[in-house]
C-alpha cells in the first residue's frame, strides 16, 4: 500500500496468515459513519469496493502503525462504555446525527487489537497501545481531512466500545488519561431478558476468550443463563471499582432517557450542542436504535432468576452511588 493515498482508507479486520495477524484495508469512499454498529458500515464499504477493486489490500501491523504517522491524531471527546442493551446504540446514533460528530460504534478492528494478546504471542501493553492509537487515527480522518465545499466539517470524535472492553479500563485510562469515560448501564434483569431473546457475543459461553473475564473452563461449561449472569456481575463490579477511584467517569442509567443522557454527556465532556443538533437528536430518539424507521416501545416485565441475585445487588449499590453524585 505504499503508493496508495491513505486518506479515506481504514484497516478493518485482522486475519491470520501463517500464524501472524495481517491487516486488511478498506476504502470508505467517504461514507458517513451512521449505522448502528460499525460492521454495517464495513458491509456498505465492501459492497462499493467489490465493484471497483479486484484485489485485496493487506499489510502487516507494523506497516499500519507506520503509515498512521501521516495522519493527525485526534483526542476523543469521550469514550462510551456500556453493559449492553442499555441504550448505548441509540446514544451513539444520536451523536452521529450531527455532522459535527464522528461516532464510532463498536469498531471490530479496535476489538481485534485489544484482544491480540489472547490470540498471539509478543503483544504487550505498549505494543497494543501504539496499534490502537494508530487505528483510531485512520477512523477519525473525517475530522482532520480538508473541508469540502458545501460540507460541514466534523469536529468531535466519540468512541463507543464493545461491552467487554470495560475489562481493559486500566489500560485505556493509561492510554487516554484526560478523556472523559461514560459508563452506561441498566437494570441487569432487563439486560438479561434481552440477551435471552437475542444473545450477544458476551452472552454465549466461550465465544469471547474466557480468560478475558477471568473465567476457567468450569464457568464456560455452566448453563448459559448462569454464564450471562456472571458476565453482567463482572461488568457492574468493574463499574463500582472505577467510580470509586476515577473522577473523570460519568454514570448513566438507561432510565434517564436518551435526551437527558445527551445533556449529561454534553456537560460532562464540555461539549455544546446547537439547538438544531438537539432537535435532530430528539426526533431520532423516538425511534428504535436498530430499526430507525420503527417507533420504539417496550413491555414492562418484573422478576428475575436466582442466578441474577449478585448482579442485581451490585446494580443497587451502583444506583446509590450515581444518585448520590448526580
C-alpha positions in Angstrom: 0.0 0.0 0.0 3.0 2.3 -0.1 1.7 4.1 -3.3 -1.9 4.5 -2.1 -3.2 7.8 -0.7 -4.1 6.8 2.9 -7.0 9.3 3.4 -10.3 7.5 3.5 -8.8 4.1 3.9 -9.3 2.1 7.1 -7.8 -1.1 8.5 -10.9 -3.1 9.1 -10.0 -6.6 10.2 -7.2 -8.8 11.2 -6.8 -12.3 9.7 -4.1 -14.8 10.4 -1.7 -15.8 7.6 0.9 -18.3 8.5 0.2 -17.7 12.2 0.7 -14.0 12.0 -2.0 -11.2 12.2 -2.4 -9.5 8.8 -4.3 -6.2 8.5 -6.9 -5.9 5.7 -7.7 -2.4 4.4 -10.9 -0.9 3.0 -11.7 2.2 1.1 -14.6 4.0 2.9 -15.4 6.1 -0.3 -16.1 9.0 2.1 -19.3 7.3 3.5 -20.7 8.8 6.7 -20.5 6.5 9.7 -24.1 6.4 10.8 -25.0 2.7 11.1 -26.0 1.3 14.5 -22.8 -0.8 14.5 -19.6 -0.3 12.6 -19.7 -3.7 11.0 -22.7 -2.5 9.0 -20.6 0.4 7.7 -17.9 -2.0 6.7 -20.5 -4.1 4.8 -21.6 -1.0 2.8 -18.0 -0.1 2.1 -17.2 -3.6 1.0 -20.2 -3.6 -1.4 -18.8 -0.5 -3.1 -15.2 -1.8 -3.0 -16.3 -5.1 -4.8 -17.4 -3.1 -7.8 -14.1 -1.2 -8.1 -11.2 -3.3 -6.9 -10.3 -6.8 -7.9 -7.5 -7.3 -5.3 -7.4 -7.2 -1.5 -5.3 -4.5 0.2 -3.3 -6.0 3.0 -0.3 -5.2 5.2 1.3 -6.3 8.4 0.5 -4.4 11.6 3.9 -2.6 11.7 3.1 -1.0 8.3 -0.3 0.0 9.6 1.3 1.8 12.5 4.0 3.4 10.4 1.5 4.8 7.9 -0.5 6.3 10.7 2.3 8.8 11.1 0.8 10.5 8.0 -2.5 11.1 9.8 -3.1 13.7 12.5 -4.0 12.5 16.0 -7.5 13.3 17.3 -8.3 13.2 21.0 -11.8 11.6 21.6 -14.4 13.8 23.2 -15.5 10.8 25.2 -15.3 7.0 25.4 -18.7 5.4 25.9 -18.6 2.1 27.8 -21.8 0.0 28.5 -23.0 -3.3 29.8 -25.0 -3.9 26.6 -28.7 -3.4 25.8 -28.7 -0.2 27.8 -29.3 2.5 25.2 -25.7 2.9 24.0 -26.5 2.1 20.4 -29.2 4.8 20.3 -27.0 7.3 22.1 -24.2 6.7 19.6 -26.7 7.3 16.7 -27.9 10.5 18.3 -24.4 11.7 18.4 -23.8 10.6 14.8 -26.9 12.6 13.7 -24.8 15.8 13.9 -22.4 16.4 11.0 -20.0 17.9 13.6 -19.6 14.5 15.2 -17.8 11.3 14.2 -19.3 8.5 16.3 -17.6 5.1 16.1 -19.8 2.3 17.4 -18.2 -0.9 18.4 -15.5 -0.9 15.7 -14.4 -4.5 15.1 -10.8 -3.6 14.3 -10.4 -1.9 17.7 -11.6 -5.1 19.3 -9.2 -7.1 17.2 -6.3 -5.1 18.5 -7.3 -5.2 22.2 -7.7 -9.0 22.1 -4.5 -9.6 20.2 -2.7 -10.9 23.4 -5.3 -13.6 23.8 -4.6 -14.9 20.3 -0.9 -14.3 19.5 2.3 -14.1 21.4 4.6 -11.0 21.6 1.9 -8.3 22.2 2.5 -6.3 25.4 0.5 -3.3 26.5 2.9 -0.8 24.9 2.6 -2.5 21.5 -1.2 -2.7 21.8 -1.5 0.9 22.8 0.6 2.0 19.8 -1.5 0.0 17.4 -4.8 1.2 18.9 -3.8 4.9 18.7 -2.7 4.3 15.1 -6.0 2.7 14.2 -8.1 5.5 15.8 -6.2 8.0 13.6 -7.5 6.3 10.4 -11.1 6.2 11.7 -11.1 9.8 12.7 -9.8 11.1 9.3 -13.1 13.0 8.7 -12.1 15.4 11.5 -8.6 16.0 10.2 -9.4 16.0 6.4 -9.7 19.2 4.5 -13.2 20.6 4.4 -15.0 20.2 1.1 -17.3 22.8 -0.5 -20.8 22.6 1.0 -19.8 20.1 3.6 -20.0 20.5 7.4 -16.6 19.7 8.8 -16.6 17.2 11.7 -15.1 18.4 14.9 -15.7 15.8 17.6 -14.9 12.1 18.0 -17.0 9.8 20.2 -15.9 6.1 20.6 -18.4 3.6 21.8 -16.6 0.5 23.0 -17.8 -3.1 23.0 -19.3 -4.1 26.4 -16.4 -6.3 27.3 -13.9 -3.5 26.7 -14.6 -2.3 30.3 -12.2 -5.2 31.2 -9.5 -3.1 29.5 -10.4 0.0 31.5 -7.0 0.4 33.3 -5.1 0.1 30.0 -7.4 2.5 28.2 -7.3 5.0 31.0 -3.5 5.0 31.0 -3.6 5.5 27.2 -6.2 8.3 27.4 -5.7 9.9 30.9 -7.7 13.1 30.2 -10.6 11.7 28.1 -14.0 11.5 29.8 -15.2 8.0 30.2 -19.0 7.4 30.1 -20.3 4.3 31.9 -23.8 3.3 30.7 -25.8 0.6 32.4 -29.3 -0.7 33.0 -31.1 -3.0 35.5 -29.5 -6.4 34.9 -32.8 -8.2 34.7 -33.7 -6.1 31.6 -30.3 -6.8 30.0 -30.6 -10.5 30.8 -34.0 -10.8 29.2 -32.8 -9.0 26.1 -29.8 -11.4 25.7 -32.0 -14.4 26.3 -34.1 -13.4 23.3 -31.1 -12.4 21.1 -27.7 -13.3 22.6 -24.8 -11.0 22.0 -21.2 -12.3 21.8 -20.6 -11.9 25.5 -23.7 -14.0 26.3 -22.5 -17.1 24.5 -20.2 -19.2 26.7 -16.7 -19.3 25.3 -17.3 -17.1 22.2 -15.1 -14.5 23.8 -11.9 -15.7 25.3 -12.9 -16.9 28.9 -9.6 -15.6 30.4 -10.6 -12.1 29.4 -13.4 -12.3 32.0 -11.2 -14.3 34.4 -13.2 -17.4 33.8 -11.9 -21.0 33.9 -13.4 -23.9 31.8 -15.8 -24.8 34.6 -17.6 -21.4 34.3 -17.7 -21.8 30.5 -19.3 -25.2 30.9 -22.1 -23.8 33.1 -25.7 -23.2 31.9 -25.8 -20.2 29.5 -28.1 -18.3 31.9 -25.6 -18.6 34.8 -22.7 -17.6 32.4 -24.6 -14.5 31.3 -25.4 -13.5 34.9 -21.7 -13.9 35.8 -20.7 -11.6 32.9 -23.2 -8.9 34.0 -21.9 -9.1 37.6 -18.3 -8.7 36.4 -19.3 -5.6 34.4 -21.1 -4.0 37.3 -18.4 -4.8 39.8 -15.9 -3.3 37.5 -18.0 -0.1 37.3 -18.1 0.1 41.1 -14.3 -0.1 41.2 -13.9 2.6 38.6 -16.2 5.2 40.0 -14.5 4.8 43.4 -11.2 5.9 42.0 -11.8 7.9 38.8 -13.4 11.3 39.0 -13.4 11.6 35.2 -16.2 9.0 34.7 -19.9 9.6 34.3 -22.5 7.1 35.3 -25.6 7.0 33.1 -28.6 4.8 33.7 -30.9 3.8 30.8 -33.8 5.0 33.0 -32.6 8.6 32.4 -33.9 8.6 28.9 -31.9 9.4 25.7 -32.1 13.2 25.7 -31.3 13.5 29.3 -28.2 11.3 28.8 -27.2 13.5 25.8 -27.5 16.6 28.1 -25.3 14.9 30.8 -22.7 13.9 28.3 -22.5 17.4 26.8 -22.0 18.9 30.2 -19.5 16.2 31.3 -17.4 16.3 28.2 -17.6 20.1 28.0 -19.3 19.9 24.6 -22.0 22.3 23.4 -24.7 21.1 21.0 -26.7 23.6 19.0 -30.5 23.9 19.1 -30.7 22.3 15.7 -28.5 19.4 16.7 -30.6 18.8 19.8 -33.8 18.9 17.8 -32.5 16.3 15.3 -31.4 14.1 18.2 -34.7 14.4 19.9 -36.5 13.4 16.7 -34.2 10.4 16.2 -34.7 9.3 19.9 -38.3 8.5 19.2 -37.3 5.5 17.0 -35.8 2.1 17.5 -32.0 2.2 17.7 -31.5 -0.8 15.3 -34.7 -0.2 13.2 -34.6 3.6 12.5 -38.0 3.6 10.8 -39.8 1.9 13.7 -41.1 3.8 16.7 -39.6 2.5 19.9 -41.8 0.8 22.6 -41.1 -1.9 25.2 -43.1 -4.0 27.6 -42.5 -3.8 31.3 -41.6 -7.2 32.9 -40.8 -7.9 36.5 -39.0 -10.6 38.4 -35.6 -12.3 37.7 -34.0 -15.7 38.1 -31.9 -16.6 41.2 -28.7 -16.5 39.1 -29.0 -12.7 38.8 -29.1 -12.0 42.5 -25.5 -10.9 42.7 -25.8 -8.7 39.7 -29.0 -7.1 41.0 -27.3 -6.3 44.3 -24.3 -4.7 42.6 -26.8 -2.7 40.5 -28.5 -1.3 43.5 -25.1 -0.3 45.0 -24.2 1.4 41.8 -27.5 3.2 41.6 -27.0 4.6 45.1 -23.6 6.0 44.1 -25.0 7.5 40.9 -27.9 9.2 42.6 -25.6 10.5 45.4 -23.3 12.2 42.9 -25.7 13.3 40.2 
